[in-house]
Amino acid sequence: MFLIGLTGGIASGKSTVSSFFHELGCPIIDADKIAREVVEPGKPAWKLIVQHFGREVLQADGTLDRPKLGNIIFNDASKRKLLNSCTHPAIQREMIWQVIKCLFKGYHFVVLDVPLLLDGSALKSFMNQIVVVYCDEETQLERLKTLRNLTQEEAESRIQSQLPLSEKPKLADHVLDNSGKLETTKAAVARLHAQFNSSYAHWKLRSVAAILVTLLFGVCTVCVRSLL
């Protein structure tokens, strides 16, 4: 089994691409989903957040007040780093555990949906292939303002907190341009999925060939020794 890292920028359409891969039968390990789970009230990461940021970042029911916490970290790099130190270890442990489960289920490859994969994530070194979902800056900004109901300043602050999206394709094995129609993006995902399946088939053939060569070498060695 090999690992495919799926990433992009905020509002680039990465979640849409992830859903297209899921429709094609790919197992998806979603870092955002796991991130929400590890900060549920009472969990270790939640306790660390309360310890460092105070109970003012909580809602009445004890869950995180995400807009309030977001306003804190997106305007302060040191606070953002502190929050990451509270959550990332738990997120990474759970992702590794899910990868192991996929391995035992016999999947050929798994897609790890990680928003900050190219922003210093320790998971990057484990990826066999990296896919970046890209869109132009104007589209990214307008999508973010609409989806999150943000002002221009708020949206720009969130975009600037990440590695510029224009830089990420340089670090990718594959780039999916999501600036246009969804149908175009969906077709591109289907082609990439077929390519990954083909890569796995080649990997299996190489493995079989290696085993046969090893066995043949072993047989030849035995035959030579029997003649001596």
N, C-alpha and C positions, 0 to 999 in steps of 0.2 A: 504494500500500500504506500502511495506517496501523498504528500501534503501540498495543497494548493492554497496559497495565501491570497485572499480577496480583500482589496483595500481601495481607498480613494480619498476624497475630501468630503467635508461636511456638505450635504445637499448635492453631491455629485451624481447620486442615483445608485449607490452601491447596494442598498437594500433591495432595490428593484432587480438588479442583476442577480443578487443572491436568490431571490424568489424564482427567477428564471432557471437557475441551476437546480433548485429544489424540484421544480416541475419536471425536470429531465431525470429525476431519480437520484440526484447527488445528496449525500448526507451533508448537512450544513451545521457547523459549530459556530454559533453566533456570539461573539464577544459582548455585544451590547446587551443581549438577553441575559447572559451570565452575569454581566455587571449589575443588572437590576436585581438579580436573585441574591448576589452575595452581600448586598447592602440592605436586605430586609431587616426589620427591627429585631434586635437581639443577636444578630450574627456578628462574628469577630470584626469584619470590616466596618460594619455599622458602628460598633463600639469605638473603633479607632477614629472614625469621622467625628463622632460626638465628643470624644476626648480632645481632638485638635481644633474643631470648629465651633463647639458649643451646641447646646440644645436649640439655639435660635435658628439652626438650619433644619429643624424638624417641624413637621406639621402636627396638628393636634392628635392625630392617631399614631404618632411616632415614626411615620415614614419620612423619608427625606423630602424637603422642600426643594425640588430640583431647580426651579427658576432662581430661587434665592442663592443656592449654592453655585449655580452657574454664573450669576453676576459677580460672585466673589472670585472664582478661579479664572474666569476668562479675562479679567482685568489685572491679574496678579500672577506672574509666572511662578513665583515661589509657592504660592498657595496651590496652584495647579499641580506642581511637583509633589507637594505634601499630600494632596488628595490621591494622586496616582500611587504613592507609596502605601496608602491605606488599602487600596482596592486591587492593584495589579497582581500582587502575589496570589491572592485568593482566586482571581479570574484565571490566571495562568495555570494554577493547579487543577481547576475544574476543566479547563480546555484540554489539558494533557490527559486527564482521566477519560474524557469523552473520546479523544483520539484512540486511546487503548481499547475502549469498548467497540469502536468502529472496526478496529483491526481484528478483534476476535469475531466480529460479525461477518468478516470476509469481504468487506468493501475494497474495491480496487484503488480508489482514491477518495479523499475527503476534502471539502472546501472549508477553510477557516476564515470566517468573515470578521476581520479585525480592522476597525477604523484607523488606528494609529500604528499599524504594522511597520510603516516606514518612518515613524517619528520616534525611533529609539526603542522599539519593543524588542524584548529578548527573544520573542518567538520567531523573528525574522530569519535567524540562522537555521531554523528547523524546516523552512519551506523549500520544497523542491522546485516550485514554480510560483511566481508572483504575478497576479493580475491586478492592474490598476484601472479603476473606472474613472474616466476623465470627462469633464465638460469645460466649456470656456468660462472665464471669470464672471462675465456679465450674467450668464445663465445661472451659475452657482449662487451669486448674490441675490438675484431675484427669487430663485427657488427658496433660499433660506429665509428671506423676509416673509414669503407667503406661507411656507410650511410651519414656521415657528412664531409667526405674528410678531416679528422683530422690527425695530427701527433700523434705518441705514447704519447708524453707529454701532448698534448691538450686533448686527449681522457681520459687519466688517471686523469687529473685535473677535468674534468666534472664528472667522476664517483666518485671521492673522495669528491665532493661537496655535495653528497647525503649520506643518511644513507646506509651503505653497504648492497647490495642486499642479501647477505647471512644471514643478521639479520632479514629481513622482513618476511620470512615465519614463524618465531616464533610469530609474531604478527597477523597472519592471521587465518581466519576460514577455508579457502580453498587455496590450492597452485596448480597452473598450471605450470608444468615444460615445458618450451618452448625451451629447448636445442636441441630437435631433429627435426623430420619431422613435417611439417605443418599439415599433415593429422592426426597425433597423437594428436596434440594440438586441432584441430578442433573437434575431437571425444570427447576429454575431456571436451570441452566447452559445447557440446551437452548434455553430461551426467549431468553436473552441472546445465545447464538450466532446465533439467527435474526435478532435485532435488529441484530447487527453485519453480517450478510450483507445485510440490508435497507439499512443505512447505506451500505454499499459500492455497492449498486445505485444509490442516490440520488446518490452522489458521481460515478458514471460518467455518469449522465444529466446532471448539472450540467456535467460536463466537456464532453460532446458539445454541449450547448446553448451553452456558451461558445465552442466552436470554430465552431459554425454562425453565431453572432452576429458573430464576428470576420470570418468569410469573407463574410458578407452585407454587413457594413460596408465591407470591402475592395472588393467588387463595386460597391456603390453609389458609392463614392469614385471608382472608375475611370469609371463611367458619367457622373458629374457632370463630371469633368475632360474627358471626350470631347465634352461639350456646350459647353464654354467655348471 
